[in-house]
């Protein structure tokens, strides 16, 4: 009886993991096929613009990667606290030749902004730096929304960056989504959610309960790959790896005591799912696939509770 | 029980080996691809007057696909190619029938990609009737790709084809048609499009005016804003005027803006601010609270002259 239950459970887990892996690979392959067709067609589609609001960004490399998106109506808003991150702020201002511009408070959202910086150089006109007191990433994002010029907001934080042509694919998804315009667009193949600015203002700004305030009907799900995690912090990565290893080892050892066949089945299933995660990692980032990417994909495809509401 | 165990183990081992094989194939070092070789050969062919003496032959399905993609790449990135040379390549390799067969067998983004390849190769033997059925596909990418083929094959009937569509073209569909226009494949003037009552034709006409900066169409745009009963068309016309940087202080525009919903008014107000219009123009069109908000946004684009811009 235990053996049948174990096999049934393992089979169910394998099926879920394989379906998820197949869907993710298929989504990325589809977008790779459509990439060339969409390149050069996506200039200001339907006047849709996207403001990427970044909290806790500390590396210039990450800003450079964000600025590489080619969509016309797009801007990157970096929110920093000059008192806590004065070196980073100085480095960004020097590197991108930023100047302080007028910034008067608006009543739309409760956000405190000390200074607002834009670049004097035309090639960096998309970059905006906001100096605001750092309390939480939600307050940073609210400060970014207040100064955003475009109608769709994409909030990201320190360990995230955008896939190539993510904004172009997003713009296409937004302008073809039904009903158009929409309140939010959620990606089913990667993390990331794009929210209409008016929806953010209507909900009173970003907060830990923000996702609950948006009506489910107003959220469109798309396969558009938006964000991937560049790296997890060392601490989180080590703890996740340790937990997974200990758990799997414990299960195998315990089941070996009960029935060796169960232990072998579990071990083989774990290996198969790991190889599937490697396949997905290679499909999503063919140029650079590290063990972290594999573990990230592994976590995504074996997530037992996929039907939770989208999160910001 | 043992049988079940062996079946399960075999299944897991097979899947694992499949993933290992897929990953191994992806990670094989690539020699110069067939696609790049064909691009070079086609470019030499097109450069030689009266076609070069060597033949371009594809021996199997993967080479045919590479050849079709090479033709697509060359045609998409160049202008004024000799169509007779390309027709000869297509005829010698039966590329049109090959792509049509592949289109029938594929689905979704694959099918859309095949149709996009067919839109750039000169179609020889297949009838356009076999393409027309894809115009009714549920997949938006497939629909627009099929339409692009029909427009490219019969440019003189383009207006009638667009007029006869049973659905509204999205901004991305319009962008794909505009790409065709920019390649010089679709000789359409903007006047009959703006003068037509059909929604799709009008939207296309507005896109042409916007893309090519046709300022002399200003009067027609004002006529559309004043007379067209459809809010989306009138809104599009106002946005087109704004993108041309034309004056917006006409009574017709003010009346039309007064009939818009609050959400649309707010979006338009932000759009005009981002487009660089002065606060005077915004105040002439919008009410006092809306203008106040726009004033804050417009001023944020201006440098603070009295503030110390050097961050110490």
Interface residues (C-beta under 8 A of the other chain):
Chain A: X3 X4 X7 X10 X11 X14 X18 X29 X30 X31 X33 X34 X36 X37 X38 X40 X41 X42 X43 X45 X46 X47 X48 X49 X82 X86 X89 X90 X93 X99 X100 X101 X102 X103 X104 X106 X108 X115 X116 X118 X147 X149 X150 X151 X171 X172 X175 X176 X180 X198 X261 X264 X265 X268 X269 X271 X272 X275 X276 X278 X279 X282 X286
Chain B: X1 X2 X4 X5 X8 X9 X12 X13 X15 X16 X19 X20 X22 X23 X26 X27 X73 X76 X108 X109 X110 X112 X113 X116 X140 X141 X145 X170 X171 X172 X175 X176 X178 X179 X239 X263 X266 X267 X270 X271 X273 X274 X293 X296 X297 X299 X300 X301 X302 X303 X304 X307 X308 X309 X311
